[in-house]
Amino acid sequence: MVPSFVLWIAAGVVLFWCVGAHNRLVRLRSAARQAFGLLDARLLAQVALLQSCLPASMNASLLTQPGELLDEVALLWVSLRSAAAQFAASLAAARAHPLEARAVAALVAASGVLDASWRRMQLAAQEPTGVLLPVTAQDQWEQAALHARAAGDTFNLAVTRYNAAIAQFPTLLLARAFGFKAARPW
């Protein structure tokens, strides 16, 4: 009778531990998703800023005017608009699956392309016959990038906590059983 009683107590302890560990993983995953929501809002602000900087003739199409030859300046604008479109598409995919490693990796890559395109635009704006950027665009871009980095740090911290929790033994076994997978930081 005593061994049966001890077995039932042990089974109860294991069951309650499993429920608690599962709830902890769910909370950590939810915190990481919420942190991505803030990052998403900051990155959307950057996309909106870029779209507001585009010349009016570029809002309808990738070319400045149908049939018009593209000069260096127009190519820079096309490059920036294309990078912003790629970034927005990657952001939408990551928004649907914020903890999926491939989606976040694609977003990070698109962010790098967008930053490089913006830097090329800035360099061209400094030349005497360069691109005309709005006067406050650089300050707004820096401010938006600063906010995005802060939101990215928050997301990275949440992802690190989540990944650490699913990598701990014996929670690792429970995480595998319930399909919790490691996330990729920003």
KEGU-375514 format. One line per field, with one value per residue: residue number from 1; residue in one letter; x, y, z of N, C-alpha, C in turn. Coordinates in Angstrom, 3 decimals. Layout:
<sites>
pos (NUM:...)
code (A:...)
n.u (X:...)
n.v (Y:...)
n.w (Z:...)
ca.u (X:...)
ca.v (Y:...)
ca.w (Z:...)
c.u (X:...)
c.v (Y:...)
c.w (Z:...)
</sites>
This chain:
<sites>
pos (1:2:3:4:5:6:7:8:9:10:11:12:13:14:15:16:17:18:19:20:21:22:23:24:25:26:27:28:29:30:31:32:33:34:35:36:37:38:39:40:41:42:43:44:45:46:47:48:49:50:51:52:53:54:55:56:57:58:59:60:61:62:63:64:65:66:67:68:69:70:71:72:73:74:75:76:77:78:79:80:81:82:83:84:85:86:87:88:89:90:91:92:93:94:95:96:97:98:99:100:101:102:103:104:105:106:107:108:109:110:111:112:113:114:115:116:117:118:119:120:121:122:123:124:125:126:127:128:129:130:131:132:133:134:135:136:137:138:139:140:141:142:143:144:145:146:147:148:149:150:151:152:153:154:155:156:157:158:159:160:161:162:163:164:165:166:167:168:169:170:171:172:173:174:175:176:177:178:179:180:181:182:183:184:185:186)
code (M:V:P:S:F:V:L:W:I:A:A:G:V:V:L:F:W:C:V:G:A:H:N:R:L:V:R:L:R:S:A:A:R:Q:A:F:G:L:L:D:A:R:L:L:A:Q:V:A:L:L:Q:S:C:L:P:A:S:M:N:A:S:L:L:T:Q:P:G:E:L:L:D:E:V:A:L:L:W:V:S:L:R:S:A:A:A:Q:F:A:A:S:L:A:A:A:R:A:H:P:L:E:A:R:A:V:A:A:L:V:A:A:S:G:V:L:D:A:S:W:R:R:M:Q:L:A:A:Q:E:P:T:G:V:L:L:P:V:T:A:Q:D:Q:W:E:Q:A:A:L:H:A:R:A:A:G:D:T:F:N:L:A:V:T:R:Y:N:A:A:I:A:Q:F:P:T:L:L:L:A:R:A:F:G:F:K:A:A:R:P:W)
n.u (0.821:1.935:4.052:2.476:1.104:3.215:4.009:1.769:1.907:4.361:3.711:1.762:3.289:5.028:3.138:2.042:4.382:4.867:2.639:3.104:5.631:4.959:3.128:4.887:6.584:4.726:4.057:6.555:6.929:4.763:5.503:7.731:6.501:4.891:6.895:7.923:5.807:6.045:8.509:7.753:5.946:7.733:9.400:7.583:7.103:9.504:9.316:7.107:8.182:10.156:8.533:7.259:9.306:9.815:9.819:6.922:6.231:7.048:5.359:3.358:4.564:7.527:9.233:10.186:8.710:6.673:8.575:10.629:14.095:16.320:18.204:21.148:20.260:17.525:17.775:18.817:16.617:14.791:16.097:16.004:13.227:12.592:14.046:12.696:10.182:10.799:11.620:9.231:7.635:9.043:8.765:6.010:5.803:7.308:5.751:3.556:4.675:6.403:8.353:9.602:12.506:13.433:11.801:12.455:15.170:15.088:13.923:15.928:17.948:16.691:16.489:19.170:19.709:17.999:19.076:21.611:20.860:19.675:21.931:23.455:21.806:21.992:24.710:24.684:23.068:24.708:26.383:27.021:25.328:23.441:20.949:17.773:16.871:14.329:14.663:14.460:14.562:16.835:17.289:14.857:15.035:17.257:16.226:14.035:15.448:16.860:14.776:13.853:16.080:16.090:13.626:14.243:16.252:14.735:13.085:15.084:16.009:13.721:13.490:15.885:15.470:13.288:14.427:16.427:14.866:13.584:15.725:16.637:17.190:14.917:12.959:13.384:12.623:9.856:9.349:10.036:8.120:5.760:6.184:7.600:9.850:13.165:13.691:14.740:16.875:16.627)
n.v (-1.197:1.268:1.711:2.102:4.428:6.271:6.178:7.340:9.915:10.763:10.678:12.656:14.909:15.043:15.465:17.983:19.504:19.311:20.689:23.243:23.842:23.800:25.936:28.014:28.005:28.722:31.310:32.603:32.352:33.837:36.351:36.871:37.047:39.299:41.204:41.194:42.384:45.094:45.660:45.263:47.406:49.568:49.073:49.259:51.967:52.932:52.049:53.525:56.089:55.979:55.652:58.076:59.723:59.150:60.248:61.782:60.779:58.173:56.706:55.340:53.498:51.489:52.775:56.114:57.513:56.045:54.557:56.352:57.113:55.827:57.635:58.042:59.035:58.399:55.638:55.196:55.918:53.979:51.699:52.135:52.129:49.538:48.040:48.813:47.727:44.993:44.702:45.342:43.199:41.048:41.726:41.439:38.665:37.797:38.848:37.194:34.832:35.230:33.937:32.134:30.897:31.152:33.161:35.407:35.555:36.184:38.690:40.093:40.024:41.489:43.899:44.641:45.062:47.198:49.158:49.485:50.488:52.879:54.174:54.512:56.321:58.476:59.168:59.994:62.189:63.990:64.914:67.630:67.736:65.926:63.590:64.718:64.743:64.952:67.552:66.924:64.209:62.593:62.953:61.967:59.352:58.393:58.603:56.831:54.483:54.223:53.786:51.381:49.738:49.657:48.376:46.019:45.049:44.495:42.480:40.587:39.959:38.772:36.565:35.266:34.500:32.768:30.816:29.853:28.694:26.569:25.001:23.944:21.153:19.265:20.399:20.578:18.116:18.224:20.485:19.572:17.581:19.064:20.651:23.089:25.327:26.582:30.075:32.728:35.408:38.985)
n.w (0.000:0.789:-1.152:-3.448:-2.782:-2.638:-5.262:-6.505:-5.457:-6.507:-9.242:-9.277:-8.569:-10.778:-12.807:-12.045:-12.204:-14.964:-16.004:-14.924:-16.078:-18.794:-18.870:-18.237:-20.478:-22.433:-21.554:-21.852:-24.616:-25.482:-24.468:-26.064:-28.557:-28.129:-27.754:-30.315:-31.578:-30.810:-32.015:-34.660:-35.009:-34.823:-37.005:-39.078:-38.953:-39.946:-42.606:-43.438:-43.238:-45.236:-47.486:-47.472:-48.212:-50.829:-54.239:-55.693:-58.192:-58.077:-56.534:-57.841:-59.572:-60.212:-61.947:-62.882:-64.851:-67.375:-69.941:-69.695:-69.554:-67.156:-64.945:-62.862:-60.395:-60.405:-60.438:-57.909:-56.332:-57.219:-56.331:-53.553:-53.145:-53.980:-52.111:-49.815:-50.368:-50.427:-47.793:-46.444:-47.283:-46.156:-43.508:-43.184:-43.520:-41.326:-39.316:-39.367:-38.440:-35.945:-34.406:-35.950:-37.298:-39.978:-41.085:-39.526:-40.091:-42.821:-42.606:-41.230:-43.165:-45.230:-43.926:-43.765:-46.493:-46.987:-45.266:-46.455:-48.947:-48.146:-47.085:-49.426:-50.694:-48.945:-49.244:-51.892:-51.611:-50.400:-52.324:-54.628:-56.915:-56.215:-54.945:-53.918:-50.775:-48.293:-45.870:-43.133:-43.200:-42.698:-39.910:-38.927:-39.856:-38.399:-35.811:-35.984:-36.512:-34.139:-32.317:-33.379:-32.943:-30.133:-29.656:-30.948:-29.263:-26.988:-28.010:-28.629:-26.060:-24.949:-26.665:-26.099:-23.436:-23.798:-25.518:-23.806:-21.836:-23.186:-23.695:-21.363:-19.248:-17.429:-18.990:-21.653:-22.745:-22.460:-24.010:-26.563:-26.851:-26.993:-29.174:-29.070:-30.432:-30.965:-31.226:-33.436:-32.758:-33.385)
ca.u (0.000:2.799:4.693:1.465:0.846:4.395:3.945:0.745:2.432:5.377:2.999:1.128:4.340:5.468:2.051:1.984:5.573:4.664:1.683:3.801:6.665:4.266:2.613:6.035:6.993:3.693:4.232:7.773:6.666:3.856:6.287:8.556:5.595:4.528:8.079:8.000:4.772:6.639:9.508:6.985:5.444:8.871:9.868:6.560:7.329:10.608:8.793:6.268:9.085:10.746:7.513:6.980:10.458:9.862:9.197:5.513:6.112:7.410:4.349:2.519:5.313:8.952:9.896:9.740:7.641:6.783:9.403:11.684:15.385:16.649:19.529:21.709:19.397:16.311:18.145:18.922:15.251:14.224:16.754:15.451:11.829:12.603:14.501:11.599:9.129:11.286:11.602:7.826:7.170:9.685:8.143:4.689:6.011:7.753:4.619:2.711:5.392:7.512:9.378:10.152:13.874:13.589:11.118:13.247:16.422:14.771:13.704:17.239:18.622:16.019:16.871:20.522:19.607:17.372:20.067:22.638:20.243:19.519:23.266:23.807:21.001:22.584:25.955:24.325:22.477:25.774:27.041:26.389:24.229:22.900:19.545:17.133:16.155:13.726:15.623:14.372:14.516:17.959:17.024:13.741:15.538:18.088:15.329:13.295:16.402:17.141:13.608:13.826:17.134:15.631:12.600:14.955:16.915:13.685:12.727:16.204:16.009:12.598:13.842:16.953:14.827:12.486:15.346:17.082:13.885:13.318:16.971:16.956:16.714:14.097:11.969:13.715:11.789:8.489:9.308:10.016:6.839:4.699:6.525:8.245:11.108:13.991:13.446:15.945:16.831:16.663)
ca.v (0.000:2.440:1.993:2.616:5.800:7.043:6.264:8.324:11.241:11.078:10.958:13.976:15.934:15.130:16.087:19.414:20.123:19.416:21.774:24.492:24.070:24.137:27.303:28.919:28.096:29.483:32.714:33.121:32.468:34.978:37.570:37.088:37.518:40.681:42.027:41.346:43.356:46.421:45.769:45.389:48.779:50.460:48.839:49.827:53.412:53.167:51.869:54.692:57.218:55.830:55.895:59.516:60.380:58.841:61.245:61.492:60.001:56.775:56.026:54.480:52.432:51.471:53.717:57.484:57.681:54.968:54.816:57.318:56.518:55.971:58.151:57.555:59.448:57.586:54.278:55.174:55.905:52.659:50.771:52.357:51.679:48.074:47.535:49.030:46.748:43.692:44.763:45.280:41.823:40.207:42.085:40.802:37.226:37.623:39.180:36.004:33.816:36.002:33.118:31.198:31.326:31.555:34.435:36.469:35.658:36.930:40.076:40.672:40.223:42.602:45.110:44.990:45.603:48.510:50.075:49.761:51.356:54.201:54.785:54.975:57.515:59.546:59.576:60.738:63.462:64.893:65.446:68.886:67.490:64.651:63.319:65.647:64.125:65.951:68.073:66.227:62.754:61.935:62.940:61.055:57.993:58.045:58.419:55.584:53.375:54.116:53.128:49.994:49.005:49.430:47.330:44.791:44.561:43.909:41.211:39.661:39.510:37.836:35.344:34.599:33.841:31.655:29.763:29.257:27.853:25.308:24.229:23.396:19.805:18.357:21.117:20.255:16.975:18.721:21.399:18.747:16.880:19.996:21.354:24.387:25.362:27.752:31.231:33.449:36.820:39.996)
ca.w (0.000:0.885:-2.435:-4.362:-2.360:-3.038:-6.718:-6.845:-5.108:-7.510:-10.495:-9.112:-8.619:-12.173:-13.565:-11.729:-12.760:-16.414:-16.243:-14.622:-17.083:-20.043:-18.734:-18.298:-21.881:-23.143:-21.164:-22.471:-26.054:-25.630:-24.236:-27.260:-29.622:-27.805:-28.027:-31.764:-31.945:-30.663:-33.080:-35.892:-35.091:-35.090:-38.376:-39.965:-38.963:-40.884:-43.961:-43.724:-43.462:-46.569:-48.498:-47.513:-48.850:-52.265:-55.119:-55.981:-59.424:-57.817:-55.730:-58.673:-60.227:-59.910:-62.835:-62.662:-65.837:-68.366:-71.098:-69.405:-69.230:-65.744:-64.666:-61.607:-59.284:-60.463:-60.049:-56.443:-55.803:-57.518:-55.411:-52.215:-53.126:-54.062:-50.811:-48.865:-50.679:-49.957:-46.334:-46.018:-47.502:-45.137:-42.235:-43.160:-43.292:-39.936:-38.459:-39.319:-37.669:-35.373:-33.763:-36.927:-37.590:-41.381:-41.307:-38.894:-40.851:-44.046:-42.199:-40.925:-44.453:-45.907:-43.191:-44.220:-47.850:-46.861:-44.675:-47.477:-49.951:-47.518:-47.001:-50.771:-50.938:-48.140:-49.892:-53.094:-51.190:-49.976:-53.511:-55.058:-57.862:-55.757:-54.703:-52.982:-49.671:-47.416:-44.902:-41.842:-43.401:-42.029:-38.467:-38.684:-40.070:-37.245:-34.662:-36.210:-36.370:-32.708:-31.710:-33.858:-32.230:-28.758:-29.728:-31.299:-28.051:-26.151:-28.648:-28.457:-24.667:-24.790:-27.405:-25.343:-22.280:-24.323:-25.984:-22.640:-21.135:-23.899:-23.767:-20.044:-18.951:-18.227:-19.784:-23.037:-23.153:-22.567:-25.154:-27.779:-26.921:-27.352:-30.403:-28.885:-31.179:-30.701:-32.073:-33.859:-32.368:-34.432)
c.u (0.865:3.495:3.703:1.167:1.992:4.402:2.924:1.209:3.470:4.724:2.322:2.136:4.808:4.400:1.992:3.216:5.403:3.715:2.356:4.856:6.042:3.743:3.738:6.497:5.991:3.817:5.456:7.603:5.753:4.595:7.161:7.688:5.163:5.694:8.250:6.948:5.285:7.678:8.820:6.488:6.568:9.382:8.866:6.705:8.475:10.132:7.936:7.118:9.700:9.729:7.161:8.111:10.497:9.254:7.782:5.351:6.414:6.361:3.507:3.285:6.770:9.728:9.381:8.589:7.781:7.623:10.555:12.982:15.699:18.069:19.982:20.811:18.136:16.604:18.301:17.541:14.585:14.807:16.183:14.022:11.749:13.032:13.409:10.470:9.531:11.227:10.172:7.267:7.760:9.088:6.763:4.812:6.438:6.623:3.700:3.340:6.618:8.616:9.962:11.499:14.036:12.963:11.927:14.579:16.200:14.544:15.027:18.000:18.013:16.344:18.262:20.522:19.021:18.348:21.140:22.093:20.065:20.870:23.737:23.054:21.565:23.863:25.672:23.736:23.544:26.525:26.306:25.214:23.490:21.399:18.993:16.329:15.487:14.704:15.614:14.436:15.631:17.727:15.901:14.187:16.365:17.232:14.552:14.206:16.748:15.999:13.536:14.893:16.720:14.562:13.229:15.678:15.919:13.261:13.823:16.267:14.899:12.894:14.912:16.378:14.025:13.385:16.048:16.130:13.651:14.568:17.338:16.413:16.002:13.026:12.170:12.834:10.345:8.345:9.256:8.672:5.710:5.053:7.073:9.598:11.852:13.684:14.772:15.829:16.963:18.038)
c.v (1.261:2.714:2.564:4.083:6.726:7.225:7.307:9.753:11.673:11.425:12.328:15.107:16.130:15.820:17.589:20.149:20.333:20.566:23.126:24.831:24.461:25.566:28.331:29.093:28.912:30.972:33.329:33.288:33.657:36.303:37.885:37.592:38.959:41.624:42.210:42.345:44.788:46.657:45.981:46.826:49.759:50.300:49.359:51.342:53.765:53.043:53.066:55.927:57.145:56.131:57.377:60.286:60.166:59.980:60.817:60.619:58.525:56.037:55.069:53.317:52.507:52.463:55.125:57.825:56.545:55.397:55.774:56.582:56.782:56.509:57.619:57.850:58.588:56.144:54.153:55.125:54.547:51.621:50.904:51.855:50.155:47.451:47.689:48.028:45.354:43.627:44.636:43.867:40.879:40.477:41.451:39.297:36.962:37.931:37.959:34.914:34.449:35.178:32.072:31.733:31.819:32.918:35.592:36.645:36.435:38.407:40.782:40.949:41.404:43.927:45.583:45.609:47.011:49.538:50.451:50.708:52.772:54.907:55.289:56.261:58.706:60.066:60.405:62.100:64.468:65.500:66.699:68.676:66.220:64.629:64.337:64.855:65.223:66.318:67.279:64.713:62.034:61.853:61.965:59.604:57.527:57.778:57.105:54.375:53.152:53.408:51.654:49.162:48.699:48.334:45.995:44.197:43.902:42.553:40.173:39.115:38.492:36.509:34.562:33.863:32.624:30.502:29.073:28.316:26.537:24.449:23.582:21.978:19.858:19.060:20.857:19.121:17.403:19.636:20.618:18.066:17.798:20.884:22.762:24.339:26.646:28.851:31.900:34.902:37.738:40.344)
c.w (0.000:-0.452:-3.459:-4.068:-2.799:-4.561:-7.168:-6.535:-6.138:-8.853:-10.428:-9.200:-10.056:-13.019:-13.307:-12.242:-14.262:-16.750:-16.003:-15.664:-18.422:-19.985:-18.810:-19.738:-22.701:-22.818:-21.830:-23.983:-26.333:-25.427:-25.448:-28.411:-29.372:-28.082:-29.534:-32.244:-31.851:-31.760:-34.423:-36.072:-35.423:-36.515:-39.400:-40.051:-39.911:-42.327:-44.356:-43.987:-44.850:-47.664:-48.587:-48.181:-50.354:-53.076:-55.487:-57.221:-59.198:-57.015:-56.547:-59.282:-59.814:-60.775:-62.558:-63.595:-66.851:-69.569:-70.856:-69.072:-67.770:-65.605:-63.310:-60.410:-59.244:-60.053:-58.528:-55.798:-56.029:-56.569:-53.999:-52.125:-53.166:-52.736:-49.759:-49.104:-50.203:-48.432:-45.814:-46.188:-46.457:-43.758:-42.106:-42.903:-41.855:-38.960:-38.301:-38.447:-37.008:-34.719:-34.692:-37.407:-39.029:-41.649:-40.718:-39.629:-42.148:-43.730:-41.898:-42.219:-45.208:-45.232:-43.595:-45.604:-47.806:-46.289:-45.687:-48.546:-49.407:-47.424:-48.370:-51.115:-50.163:-48.777:-51.142:-52.737:-50.780:-51.156:-53.984:-56.020:-57.487:-55.616:-53.715:-51.957:-48.864:-46.295:-43.599:-41.974:-42.661:-40.522:-38.120:-38.846:-38.875:-36.011:-34.792:-36.037:-34.901:-31.983:-32.126:-33.158:-30.793:-28.720:-30.090:-30.102:-27.105:-26.696:-28.445:-27.037:-24.428:-25.489:-26.658:-24.143:-22.716:-24.752:-24.825:-21.913:-21.864:-24.024:-22.432:-19.910:-17.613:-19.059:-21.270:-23.557:-23.357:-23.787:-26.467:-27.948:-27.389:-28.546:-30.227:-29.590:-30.869:-31.718:-32.431:-33.390:-33.572:-34.749)
</sites>
